[in-house]
Structure formats: C-alpha cells, structure tokens
Amino acid sequence: MTGPASEGGLSLAPPSRLRKRADFVRAAKGARVTARAFALQARKRLSEGDAGEIARVGFTVTKKTGNSVVRNRIRRRLREAVRLGKALPLRPDHDYVLIARREALTMEFRALGLELERALQKLDDPKRAAGGSRPTRPT
C-alpha cells in the first residue's frame, strides 16, 4: 500500500464514519475489547467494494445510558476523542465501533483519550487469539 494515507500499516488520514446498520452488525462479529468508558469492536473489511484506505469508526450509545441530551453528549465526547487522537493505531481497511457506557460522560477527557488508545493497542496485541475471535456462548 502506498501513498500518504498509511505508514507502517497504520492510517494517518482521519477516520470516516460508519453509518449503515449492516456495517455495525459486521463489526460486532469481530474482536472486542472492553474499557471503563466503552466497549470497542473491530473487524477487517473483507469485500472489495467495502475496502478503502482509511479506517471507519462508528458510535453506539444506548437508551440505557440516559436521555437524548446525555447520549448526544457522550457521543460528542467519543467522536472528539477519536478526532483529536492523531496517533491512534487505527488500521486501514478496518471498521471500529465504540459502544459507550455512562462512565464516558464523567471521565476526564484526557483519560478517555488514553483509554481509547490503550483499547486499540490491546486489539493489536499478538497475545490475543488469532483472528480476534471471542469465546463461543453455550447454546
């Protein structure tokens, strides 16, 4: 891969947004890392039509976290943490979904950014199971 969009396999371009439900559902089948303020899901885009040179990020805030004012504030904080995280290890051709928890509202913003960075690094940890699989649930 050549060009200014990547260096060493990591994206330098700002991530675009996930907007379609199907993309969120696909990301839910990938690797998952939990943090105090959110859960992070990630999955590599496989089909040629979906593949691009930049990472895509989606945000989910459920009604359980609060009313619309609270949910929108949490979403804005997470979006800004991703936007300001210039050195985040986002991989090109990957989709990421941040599922917010209420803690994302009260946590100090700098700590939120550090937690996001740690979660992304944990996804790339070679000690994790190959393919980013999660344990299967008993049926």
C-alpha positions in Angstrom: 0.0 0.0 0.0 1.5 3.3 -1.0 0.5 6.9 -0.6 0.1 9.4 2.3 -2.8 7.5 3.8 -0.7 4.9 5.6 2.6 4.4 7.2 3.7 1.1 8.6 0.2 -0.4 8.2 -1.5 2.4 10.3 -3.8 5.0 9.0 -2.7 8.6 9.1 -5.8 10.0 7.5 -8.7 10.9 9.8 -11.2 8.0 10.0 -14.5 8.2 8.3 -17.8 7.4 10.0 -19.8 4.2 9.9 -23.4 5.0 9.2 -25.1 1.8 7.9 -26.6 -0.7 10.2 -25.0 -3.6 8.2 -21.6 -2.2 8.9 -22.3 -2.1 12.6 -23.5 -5.6 12.6 -20.4 -6.8 10.7 -18.1 -5.1 13.2 -20.0 -6.8 16.1 -18.8 -10.2 14.8 -15.1 -9.1 15.1 -12.7 -8.7 18.0 -13.9 -6.9 21.2 -12.1 -5.1 23.9 -13.7 -3.6 27.0 -12.7 -0.4 28.8 -14.2 1.6 31.7 -16.0 4.1 29.4 -16.8 1.9 26.3 -16.5 -1.4 24.6 -14.6 -1.4 21.3 -15.4 -3.7 18.5 -13.2 -4.1 15.4 -13.3 -6.1 12.2 -11.3 -6.0 9.0 -13.3 -5.2 5.9 -13.1 -8.2 3.5 -15.1 -7.4 0.4 -13.5 -5.4 -2.4 -16.4 -3.0 -2.5 -16.1 -2.1 1.2 -12.3 -1.9 1.2 -10.8 1.6 1.4 -7.6 3.1 2.5 -8.9 4.7 5.7 -10.4 3.3 8.9 -14.1 3.8 9.7 -15.4 4.4 13.1 -19.0 4.2 14.4 -20.5 5.2 17.7 -23.3 3.5 19.6 -25.0 4.9 22.7 -28.0 3.0 24.0 -31.0 4.5 25.7 -29.9 2.7 28.9 -27.2 5.3 29.3 -29.6 8.2 29.7 -31.9 10.6 27.8 -31.1 12.1 24.4 -29.1 15.0 25.9 -26.8 12.6 27.8 -26.5 10.3 24.9 -25.6 13.1 22.5 -23.0 14.5 24.9 -21.4 11.1 25.3 -21.3 10.6 21.5 -19.7 14.0 21.0 -17.1 13.3 23.6 -16.2 10.0 22.0 -16.2 11.5 18.5 -13.9 14.3 19.7 -11.5 11.8 21.3 -11.2 9.9 18.0 -10.8 13.2 16.1 -8.1 14.5 18.4 -6.2 11.2 18.6 -3.9 11.8 15.7 -1.6 9.0 16.7 -4.3 6.4 17.3 -3.3 3.0 15.9 -6.3 2.7 13.6 -5.7 0.2 10.8 -6.7 0.9 7.2 -9.5 -1.3 5.9 -10.9 -1.9 9.4 -14.2 -0.9 10.9 -14.3 0.1 14.6 -17.4 0.6 16.8 -17.3 2.3 20.1 -20.2 1.2 22.4 -20.5 3.9 25.1 -21.0 3.4 28.8 -22.3 6.1 31.1 -18.7 6.5 32.5 -17.7 8.2 29.2 -19.7 11.2 30.4 -18.0 11.8 33.7 -14.5 10.6 32.9 -11.8 13.2 32.4 -11.4 13.9 28.7 -7.6 13.2 28.7 -8.2 9.8 30.4 -10.9 9.0 27.9 -8.4 9.5 25.0 -5.7 7.4 26.8 -8.3 4.6 27.4 -9.2 4.7 23.7 -5.5 4.4 22.7 -5.0 1.5 25.2 -8.0 -0.3 23.9 -6.8 0.0 20.3 -3.3 -1.3 21.3 -4.9 -4.2 23.1 -6.7 -5.2 19.8 -3.3 -5.4 18.1 -1.7 -7.4 20.9 -0.2 -10.5 19.4 -1.0 -12.5 22.6 -4.7 -12.2 21.7 -6.4 -15.1 20.0 -5.7 -15.3 16.2 -8.4 -13.7 14.1 -9.9 -11.8 17.0 -12.3 -14.5 17.9 -14.3 -14.4 21.1 -15.2 -17.4 23.1 -18.4 -19.1 21.9 -21.5 -18.9 24.0 -23.1 -22.1 25.2 -26.3 -22.9 23.4 
